[in-house]
Amino acid sequence: MDRTHAARTRTFLLVLAFVGFISLGLPDAMTGVAWPSVRDTFHLRQGAVGLVLVVSGIGYLISSFLSGQLTQAIGIGLLLAGSTGMVAAAMYGFAFAPLWLGFVLSALLHGLGSGAIDSGLNGYSAHHMSARHMIWLHACYCFGALIGPVLMSKVLARGHHYSVGYSITGSTMLLLAVLFLMTQRLWGETESSGPQIRVPLRGSGVLRHPMVWMQMAIYFLYTGLEVTFSQWTYTVLTESRAVSPETAGIAVGSYWGAIGIGRVISGAVADRFGIDRLVRCCLVTATLGALLFATQLPVAFTLPGLTLIGLGLAPVYPCLMSRTPKRLGIELSSHAIGFQVGAAMIGAAAIPGVLGVLAGRAGLETIAIGSVVLFAVLNLLHESLLRMPEAVE
């Protein structure tokens, strides 16, 4: 393959990856808006959303940890096509499940598909794209996550069933699955132009590295906090602070929009500012935003707090992912990236789930207070990571 053709192929796949991450973000932020309606449909308690998140996280964990072997066995193109098709099926399951068990099983399918997509695209991007493109890739996810809650809130505000929002998302994912299937061979064409990665047959050796565990812990907390504000902000605002449903939906969308805009900006300045220093400053910013949100001030102050949280969280996930090959070396990072994504999704299920259980006992404002505490822990873990020696290849 000549250089011109290879460059065009990489550009095309970059654009397709951007579209893939936009679509990946669509369903992830919808459940928080749809949950009060889902809860009432199946006559559930507030904390029952934790089961959905835990089951989805288990699916994410399984597919993320196996992503290295799956990519090696069937190729990333086919992996992306099949996984996106699974997410599409999960959306239709959410929409039309007649029983609560069917909704929960759809969450498992959603986790399995999304974990493979997330790990596959992150692994490909970390080894074939610059840090700037990695950050912008995750910005696309946030724009999808911005559209998702706004779409669902509009559907509900107009008196439609939540199945309408999930069906629209499912159809979008199905079209993307077809596109991945049609281009599956192109993903393999760029392998020869990237770094040669030798994936170990087992991940147990990778898990002996202390930095892998440290980064997994950071991803666990980071994603748990990110999803907590996505899933619970709508409920906290509407049921604890008497904010209108449409305004609360806009607040959730603004939160994701701030993450997206923050990633666009940080992608442009990361190399000059320094990735590690950027993450440090942004974690402090997010912590200040969480403190502002927890003060229970009027919505005019709550929205700036959510914006600060979004802007602060913006570059953390992609920056850490982009640094993984340099911190661990190419061979270890091939498995470690999947483990990080798996740990992230466990956190995405466990942290908002546990906070939801606590909220059911002590009130919804427990979620905001608990988030401040977890942000403090996250800052400490990142500072510890910066002091660990790197293994650059």
Legacy VTK file of the C-alpha trace (Angstrom):
# vtk DataFile Version 3.0
C-alpha trace
ASCII
DATASET POLYDATA
POINTS 393 float
0.000 0.000 0.000
1.551 3.324 -1.113
1.872 6.234 1.269
-0.825 8.352 -0.371
-3.369 5.560 -0.169
-2.345 4.795 3.413
-2.751 8.459 4.407
-6.189 8.636 2.801
-7.228 5.432 4.524
-6.098 6.702 7.926
-7.970 9.980 7.384
-11.132 8.124 6.398
-10.890 5.836 9.413
-10.265 8.836 11.660
-13.498 10.412 10.447
-15.340 7.110 10.861
-13.935 6.754 14.385
-15.205 10.258 15.187
-18.676 9.290 13.940
-18.440 6.045 15.914
-17.707 7.884 19.139
-20.587 10.313 18.578
-22.937 7.345 18.203
-21.340 5.575 21.189
-22.181 8.557 23.381
-25.845 8.697 22.351
-27.213 5.879 24.544
-24.834 6.272 27.492
-26.362 9.512 28.767
-30.014 8.717 27.999
-30.727 6.393 30.903
-30.504 9.164 33.496
-33.250 11.131 31.728
-35.366 8.088 30.933
-34.976 6.498 34.372
-37.929 8.162 36.188
-40.215 6.973 33.371
-38.643 3.500 33.289
-38.896 3.293 37.078
-42.596 4.157 37.010
-43.309 1.788 34.107
-41.939 -1.225 35.975
-42.978 0.041 39.462
-39.425 0.099 40.831
-37.611 1.856 43.638
-35.143 4.675 43.067
-32.069 2.514 43.659
-33.096 -0.086 41.067
-31.140 1.853 38.454
-28.046 0.498 40.181
-28.877 -2.975 38.830
-28.956 -1.638 35.271
-25.628 0.077 35.746
-24.003 -2.931 37.430
-25.180 -5.378 34.754
-24.057 -3.028 31.997
-20.712 -2.634 33.759
-20.274 -6.405 33.926
-20.803 -6.603 30.182
-18.322 -3.781 29.661
-15.820 -5.556 31.882
-16.050 -8.853 30.020
-15.736 -7.437 26.515
-13.074 -4.881 27.502
-10.833 -7.485 29.120
-11.197 -9.734 26.071
-10.769 -6.964 23.505
-7.085 -7.741 22.892
-7.788 -11.383 22.040
-10.937 -10.524 20.057
-9.117 -7.947 17.950
-6.329 -10.413 17.280
-8.795 -13.180 16.361
-11.310 -11.418 14.080
-9.812 -7.980 13.387
-10.891 -4.620 14.702
-13.214 -3.854 11.774
-15.380 -6.922 12.308
-15.231 -6.422 16.070
-16.584 -2.883 15.696
-19.327 -3.992 13.311
-20.555 -6.804 15.530
-20.327 -4.789 18.731
-22.200 -1.837 17.277
-24.911 -4.224 16.115
-25.178 -5.517 19.688
-25.668 -1.989 21.014
-28.387 -1.408 18.411
-30.166 -4.578 19.569
-29.842 -3.418 23.200
-31.502 -0.088 22.375
-34.480 -1.885 20.842
-34.523 -4.089 23.930
-34.689 -1.028 26.182
-37.483 0.360 24.053
-39.763 -2.676 23.894
-38.879 -4.922 26.854
-42.249 -6.001 28.350
-40.653 -7.080 31.629
-38.017 -5.589 33.931
-35.852 -8.669 33.360
-35.807 -7.917 29.636
-34.661 -4.361 30.325
-31.856 -5.655 32.556
-30.744 -8.225 29.960
-30.663 -5.435 27.372
-28.317 -3.569 29.720
-25.978 -6.574 29.658
-26.052 -6.604 25.849
-25.412 -2.861 25.812
-22.397 -3.310 28.080
-20.929 -6.145 26.010
-21.229 -4.187 22.787
-20.144 -0.809 24.134
-17.141 -2.241 25.980
-15.794 -3.813 22.804
-16.371 -0.636 20.793
-14.743 1.526 23.460
-11.712 -0.726 23.921
-11.301 -1.353 20.212
-11.391 2.298 19.184
-9.286 3.425 22.151
-6.657 0.762 21.500
-6.507 1.596 17.812
-6.336 5.338 18.515
-3.697 5.121 21.260
-1.317 3.309 18.902
-2.174 5.025 15.601
-3.286 8.569 16.464
-1.749 11.617 18.104
-2.779 12.832 21.556
-4.652 15.682 19.888
-6.741 13.303 17.790
-7.312 11.065 20.802
-8.732 13.973 22.793
-10.876 15.107 19.878
-12.105 11.552 19.439
-13.448 11.625 22.973
-14.913 15.065 22.332
-17.089 13.393 19.722
-18.318 10.977 22.387
-19.427 13.937 24.493
-21.317 15.525 21.641
-23.196 12.252 21.299
-23.790 12.243 25.043
-25.070 15.820 24.757
-27.558 14.866 22.053
-28.783 11.771 23.929
-30.359 13.396 27.025
-31.700 16.336 25.035
-33.330 13.904 22.596
-34.881 11.827 25.380
-36.069 14.880 27.343
-37.707 16.279 24.188
-39.402 12.929 23.544
-40.739 12.787 27.111
-41.700 16.485 27.203
-43.913 15.944 24.153
-45.743 13.125 25.867
-44.134 10.234 23.983
-43.025 6.973 25.553
-39.311 6.570 26.286
-39.276 3.776 23.671
-39.303 6.447 20.954
-35.955 7.863 22.098
-34.354 4.438 22.418
-35.681 3.375 18.998
-34.164 6.416 17.295
-30.825 5.643 18.929
-31.056 1.953 18.004
-31.645 2.813 14.354
-28.618 5.118 14.373
-26.408 2.398 15.835
-27.689 -0.129 13.303
-26.689 2.122 10.405
-23.240 2.564 11.932
-22.861 -1.207 12.314
-23.500 -1.613 8.600
-20.890 1.050 7.845
-18.291 -0.698 10.019
-19.092 -3.980 8.286
-18.613 -2.437 4.852
-15.211 -0.981 5.834
-13.872 -3.820 7.985
-10.920 -4.564 5.686
-9.700 -0.953 5.741
-8.961 -1.120 9.463
-6.512 -3.940 8.842
-4.751 -2.060 6.048
-3.295 0.506 8.439
-1.748 -2.025 10.796
1.445 -2.290 8.778
1.941 1.475 8.950
1.566 1.649 12.729
3.665 0.225 15.546
4.057 -3.519 15.576
2.117 -4.761 18.581
2.656 -8.200 19.995
-0.327 -8.933 22.228
0.371 -11.395 25.070
-1.892 -14.455 25.163
-2.798 -13.770 28.795
-3.368 -10.564 30.749
-2.126 -11.920 34.087
1.406 -10.652 33.442
0.087 -7.165 32.754
-1.789 -7.144 36.054
1.473 -7.646 37.947
2.512 -4.113 37.000
1.585 -1.629 39.795
1.048 1.232 37.350
-1.654 -0.798 35.579
-3.570 -1.069 38.849
-3.065 2.613 39.612
-4.442 3.647 36.237
-7.320 1.198 36.598
-8.177 2.791 39.954
-8.094 6.271 38.417
-10.310 5.177 35.540
-12.669 3.503 38.024
-13.136 6.742 39.965
-13.046 9.108 37.000
-15.702 7.326 34.954
-17.811 6.667 38.033
-17.913 10.400 38.721
-18.519 11.274 35.090
-21.494 8.904 34.897
-22.785 9.952 38.330
-23.390 13.497 37.111
-24.820 12.177 33.863
-27.227 9.719 35.468
-28.246 11.523 38.655
-28.223 15.261 37.855
-31.648 15.129 36.214
-33.204 13.292 39.159
-31.489 15.483 41.770
-32.626 18.679 40.063
-36.214 17.609 39.410
-36.991 15.612 42.556
-34.814 17.304 45.177
-34.502 20.896 43.945
-37.843 21.351 42.108
-36.251 22.246 38.751
-38.474 21.777 35.684
-37.874 18.598 33.644
-36.940 20.505 30.483
-34.451 22.723 32.330
-32.966 19.668 34.031
-32.580 17.952 30.666
-30.808 21.017 29.314
-28.552 20.985 32.391
-27.483 17.407 31.698
-26.919 18.249 28.051
-24.899 21.323 29.050
-22.729 19.167 31.291
-21.866 16.876 28.386
-21.507 19.856 26.090
-18.931 21.338 28.464
-16.972 18.080 28.367
-17.112 18.100 24.568
-16.053 21.731 24.228
-13.368 21.222 26.852
-11.948 18.346 24.843
-11.888 20.380 21.653
-9.971 23.157 23.422
-7.661 20.877 25.394
-6.816 18.904 22.253
-5.470 22.091 20.713
-3.302 23.034 23.716
-2.353 19.700 25.314
1.028 19.333 23.622
2.159 22.837 24.515
0.718 22.873 28.028
1.807 19.343 28.909
-0.558 16.393 29.272
0.175 15.634 32.934
-0.061 19.255 34.008
-3.293 19.658 32.030
-4.892 16.699 33.800
-3.798 18.008 37.204
-5.299 21.473 36.634
-8.504 20.085 35.202
-9.085 17.710 38.122
-8.863 20.672 40.493
-11.333 22.583 38.317
-13.805 19.690 38.358
-13.515 19.421 42.132
-14.386 23.108 42.523
-17.390 22.603 40.252
-18.559 19.651 42.352
-18.319 21.800 45.485
-20.462 24.457 43.817
-23.055 21.862 42.761
-23.192 20.430 46.292
-24.029 23.798 47.885
-27.678 23.512 46.691
-27.721 27.071 45.365
-30.378 28.143 42.811
-30.188 26.685 39.314
-28.464 29.848 38.061
-25.437 28.759 40.108
-25.918 25.026 39.575
-25.416 25.276 35.818
-21.988 26.994 36.142
-21.015 24.289 38.640
-21.925 21.561 36.159
-20.046 23.443 33.455
-16.897 23.548 35.593
-17.225 19.821 36.277
-17.588 19.113 32.570
-14.692 21.340 31.550
-12.510 19.837 34.280
-13.290 16.239 33.407
-12.895 16.885 29.690
-9.289 15.835 28.950
-8.724 13.288 31.725
-9.873 10.072 30.045
-8.247 10.627 26.622
-5.046 12.105 28.084
-4.490 9.126 30.361
-5.303 6.773 27.495
-2.878 8.527 25.170
-0.103 8.324 27.796
-0.602 4.599 28.430
1.716 3.297 25.656
4.539 5.561 26.868
3.994 4.733 30.530
3.788 0.970 30.066
5.331 0.265 26.673
3.470 -0.873 23.556
3.215 -4.558 24.421
1.818 -4.097 27.936
-0.470 -1.256 26.887
-2.266 -3.466 24.360
-3.867 -5.364 27.232
-3.769 -2.536 29.773
-6.011 -0.310 27.639
-8.717 -2.970 27.713
-8.287 -3.355 31.463
-8.561 0.405 31.931
-11.766 0.537 29.931
-13.097 -2.398 31.940
-12.228 -0.728 35.241
-13.806 2.484 33.986
-17.067 0.762 33.253
-17.097 -1.011 36.603
-16.757 2.412 38.164
-19.498 3.732 35.885
-21.812 1.081 37.299
-20.627 0.819 40.904
-20.182 4.448 41.939
-23.512 5.903 40.745
-25.183 2.667 41.846
-23.810 2.870 45.393
-24.545 6.581 45.582
-28.083 5.803 44.430
-28.531 3.293 47.244
-27.240 5.872 49.727
-29.593 8.452 48.234
-32.511 6.116 48.780
-31.676 6.059 52.496
-30.299 9.539 53.193
-31.746 11.675 50.395
-30.701 12.632 46.882
-28.300 15.344 48.043
-26.053 12.550 49.327
-25.010 12.071 45.696
-23.599 15.589 45.411
-21.765 15.373 48.744
-20.338 11.932 48.005
-19.047 13.159 44.649
-16.965 15.855 46.331
-15.304 13.244 48.547
-14.554 10.997 45.572
-13.066 13.904 43.625
-10.625 14.481 46.486
-9.552 10.812 46.316
-9.162 11.034 42.532
-6.806 13.999 42.845
-4.651 12.090 45.324
-4.446 9.018 43.069
-3.379 11.085 40.078
-0.632 12.760 42.069
0.588 9.296 43.090
0.579 8.165 39.447
2.800 11.094 38.444
5.429 9.919 40.909
5.619 6.374 39.497
8.475 5.497 37.082
7.595 5.033 33.425
8.714 2.247 31.098
9.157 3.982 27.757
9.979 1.791 24.754
LINES 1 394
393 0 1 2 3 4 5 6 7 8 9 10 11 12 13 14 15 16 17 18 19 20 21 22 23 24 25 26 27 28 29 30 31 32 33 34 35 36 37 38 39 40 41 42 43 44 45 46 47 48 49 50 51 52 53 54 55 56 57 58 59 60 61 62 63 64 65 66 67 68 69 70 71 72 73 74 75 76 77 78 79 80 81 82 83 84 85 86 87 88 89 90 91 92 93 94 95 96 97 98 99 100 101 102 103 104 105 106 107 108 109 110 111 112 113 114 115 116 117 118 119 120 121 122 123 124 125 126 127 128 129 130 131 132 133 134 135 136 137 138 139 140 141 142 143 144 145 146 147 148 149 150 151 152 153 154 155 156 157 158 159 160 161 162 163 164 165 166 167 168 169 170 171 172 173 174 175 176 177 178 179 180 181 182 183 184 185 186 187 188 189 190 191 192 193 194 195 196 197 198 199 200 201 202 203 204 205 206 207 208 209 210 211 212 213 214 215 216 217 218 219 220 221 222 223 224 225 226 227 228 229 230 231 232 233 234 235 236 237 238 239 240 241 242 243 244 245 246 247 248 249 250 251 252 253 254 255 256 257 258 259 260 261 262 263 264 265 266 267 268 269 270 271 272 273 274 275 276 277 278 279 280 281 282 283 284 285 286 287 288 289 290 291 292 293 294 295 296 297 298 299 300 301 302 303 304 305 306 307 308 309 310 311 312 313 314 315 316 317 318 319 320 321 322 323 324 325 326 327 328 329 330 331 332 333 334 335 336 337 338 339 340 341 342 343 344 345 346 347 348 349 350 351 352 353 354 355 356 357 358 359 360 361 362 363 364 365 366 367 368 369 370 371 372 373 374 375 376 377 378 379 380 381 382 383 384 385 386 387 388 389 390 391 392
